[in-house]
Amino acid sequence: FTQVDIEALGSDDPLLDAEVVLLGFQALRRAGVTDLTLRLNTLGDRADRAAYAERLNAHLDRFTEDLPPDVADRRHLNPLRAFDSKAPGMERILAGAPLVCDHVSPEAKDHYATVVALLEAEGIPLRHDPRLVRGLDYYTRTTFEYQAGTLGAQNAVGGGGRYDGLAEDLGWGERFPGVGFGLGVDRILLALAGGGSPLPSRVDAFVVQADASLTGEVFALVAELRRAGIATDRGFDGRSVKAQFKLADRAGARWALVLGSDEAARGVMTVKDLTDGSQSQLPREAIVAHLAGGTTP
């Protein structure tokens, strides 16, 4: 099979989880995949997952004689894979099993709640699925799957998750968190209801967040610009305005859109043309129309 992968490395910010999940969802929609939904769950941190594995194995111990070979063979390495099994009888065995999302740390719950809130604010049709584990042993915290209703029972077209400890496992020597997804090209081709659209090759706009309290507004603006076909990026991890402008320059952005407390209070944004340094302010509701039309403010 052929797969398209996206990986975002170097940050454990839940905003990045939401960005990555939204990117995959929008890419599938723009490709023409219809009846698209998102399944979402949290696996907690590594310590949460290890403690939960013991609880799940204790539950599976009650059904030792009934476990199918695939579950029996690997449950001591990764008992969570039991939820991936389609073997007869597993639905009955797992009916009373503990759920991983009920055994995660407060920090992991807050991380997940932020991801869900941001995606719901964008109108993404998501379903919290406490049994979604995605099978891979290195996933932590957010895990997700895209499903196309046109495919019937085997409806997954892609999915992914966060993997904050994978770099260390591979010998990197330091913590290097990441989140990403894979989309199955063959699955997409089966699900397509129409042709896709070409993706932009560069960044048109970079949104600069000048006030930490405006995260929701910035997230919504980035999503709105992307829906309008404007290639847009933003910074993460509470970077300074100066650092965000450096990122905009590195990305080759045409415009920098600055939103701070003063702009938010007046319902405007500062728009800077990075090709000539000129800047002006526009009403927030006029931003998309100006950039979509290629108009220099």
N, C-alpha and C positions, 0 to 999 in steps of 0.2 A: 504494500500500500504506500501511497504518497501522503506526506503530512506537511502542513504549514505550521511553523512554530514561532511563538513570540516569547521572549524572555526579558524581564526587566530586573536588573541586578543592582545591589548596593543599598537598598532601603527596605526597612520593615514597616514603613508608613502604611496604614490601612487605606489611605487615599490612593496609593499605587495599586493596591488590590482592586479597588473600584475602577480605576482607570483601565487596567488590563482587562478586567471582565467586560467592561463596557466596550472597549475596543473590539474584542472578539464578537460581541453581540452585534455591534454596528456593521462590522465587516461582513458577517453572515447575511444580515438584512440587505446590505447594498449589493451583495452577490445575487440576491433574488430568493434566498431561502425564506419560505413562508411558514406560518403557524409555529413560530419559534418561541421557546420558553427556556428559562434558566433554572436549574436545580443548584442549590447552594447549601453548604454545611460548614461547620468548623470542627477541626480535629484537635484543637488546643495546641499547647506547646509540647516539646518532647517529653517532659516529665509527666504531663497530663496523659499523653498517649501511652506511655509505658504503664502507668497505674491503671488506665482503662483496659489495656491488654490483659492484665491479670484478672480483672473483673470479668471480662468477656470469656477468657479461658475457663474460669471457674464455672461460668454458665454452660459452656460447651462440654465440660467434664460430665455433666448430667446426662449427656446424650452420646457418650463415647461409642456405643454399639451402633448408633444410627447415623453417624457422620459419614458422608460420602468420601471416597479416597482423596479427592483434591483438597478438601477441607482438613481432613485428618493429617495429611502429609505436611501441611504448611502452617497449621494453626499455632505451633509453638514458636515459629519465626515471625509470623504476622497474622494473628488471629482475625484482624479486621478484614482480611480477604474473604472471610466467610460470607460477608454481605454481598460479595460479587458472585457467589456461587448460584448457578441456576439449576442445581441438582434437585430432583424430586425430594420432598420432605424438608428442605432447608427453610422454607417459609414457616413451617410449623415450629422447627427448632429455634428459629430466631425471633419468634413472636414475643417471647417474654425476655429477650436479651436486653441488658443495659445499653443505653445509647451514649455514644461518645460525647455529644454536645451537652449532656447533663453532668459531665465530669471534667470540665475544663476550668482553668483558673479565671479569676475575675478579669485579669488583663486580657486574656484571650476572648472572653465574652464581650468586653468593651470593643476590642478590635473588630470582632464580627459584627457587632451592632452598628458600628460606624460604616462598615462596608455595605450592609443591608440598607441603612438609611439613605446613603448616597445613591444607590441603585434604584431604590423605590422612588426617590425624588425625581429621577429621570424617567419614571414610568415603565421601567423594565419589568416584564411579567416574570416574576421569580417565585420559586416555591422552596421553602426551607425543607430539606429532606434529611432527617436525622440519621438515615442509613447510608447516605452517600459517602463513600470513602475513596473512590477512584483507584483503589488497588495498589498504587505505588507506595513503597515503604517509607520514602523520605518526605512525604507531604506533612506539613504542619499548618495549623490554623486554617485559613480559607481553602476550601476545595469546591470545585464547581463543574457543571456539565451543561453543554448546550444541547437541546433536543428539538428536533423538527417533527411536528405532528404528522406530516405527510409520509413518514417512514414506517408508521405502524409500531409494533412492539420494540423492534431494534432501532430506536429513534435517535441515538446519540450521534451528533455530527462533530463533536469536539469537547474538550474540557481541559482542566488543569488545576493548579493550586499553588500554594506558597511552599517554599522549601528552604527555610532559614538555616538549616544545618548541613545541607548537601555539600557545599564547598569544603567544609571542614572534613566531612567523611571522605572526600576525594583527595585529601592531603594538602588543601590550600594553606592551612596553618593559621588562619584567622577567620573570624565570623564574617560571612559575606552573604547576606540574605537575598532572596530572590522570589519572584512570582512569575508564572507564565502559563501558557496553554498551547495545545496542539489542535489543529483542525484537520480532520480527515478529508482529503480531496475527493476520494472516491465516494465518501458518504455525502459530501456536498453536492457532487454531480447527480447523485440519486435524488437528492432533495430539491434540487433547483426547480423553481417554477418560472424562471425567466433569466435573462442575461444579467451579468454583473456590470459594474462600472469600474473604469480604471482608477487606481489609487494614485494620489498625488506623490510626486517624487521629492518634494521639499516642504518645509514648514512655511506657511503663509503668515501665521500670527502666533505670537507667544504672549500668554497672559501672565502679567507680573502682579503677584499678590503682595500688597504693601501693608496689609493689616491681618494679623493672625486670626481675627474673628470672622473673616470673610471667606473661609474655606468653602462653605456651601455655595455661596454666590459664584465663586470662581469655578468650582466644579460644574455648576449648571451652565455657565457661559461657555466653557470649553466644549461641553457636550452639544450645546446649541450651535456653535460655530461649525463643529464637525458634521452635524446633521445637514448644514447648509452647504457642505462640500468644501469648506475652508480648512485646510490642513493646519491643525492647531496643537500647541504643546504648552506645558507649564512646568514649574519647578516643584520640588518636594522637600520634605524635611525642614521646613521653616527657614529656607535660605533667605539671606538679605536681599534687598532690592538690587543692589549692585551685582551680587552673584547671579541673580535671575537675569539681569540684562546681559551678563557674560554668556549665560546659557542660550539666550535668544540669538546673540551674535554667532555663537558656535553652530547653532541649528540653521543659520542662514535665513532667519525670519525676515519678512518684509516689514511687518508691523509689530510693535510692542504695545500691548493694551494694559494700562496700569489701573488697578483698582485699589484705592486706599480708603480710609475712613471718611476723608473729606469728599472724595468722588461719590462714595456710596450714599452719603447723607444728601447730596445734591442730585442723585440719580444720573450721574454722568460718568464717563471714563476718559482718561487721558490717552490719546492715540498718538504714538510716535512713529514716524516713517523712518525706519532704520537705514534706508538708502541715502537720504539727504539730511537726516537729523531734525527735520521740521516736526512740530507737534501741535496739537490742538485738543480741545475737549468736545465730545459729542454726547448727546443723550444716550443712555444705556440702550434704549429700544431701537436706536438708529444704527448701532454698531454692525450688526449682521448684514443689513442692507448695503451699507457702505463697502464693507469688505467683500461681500459676495459679488458686488458690481465692479470690483476693482477700482473703486473711487478713492483717491487720496484725500483724506479729510482736510 
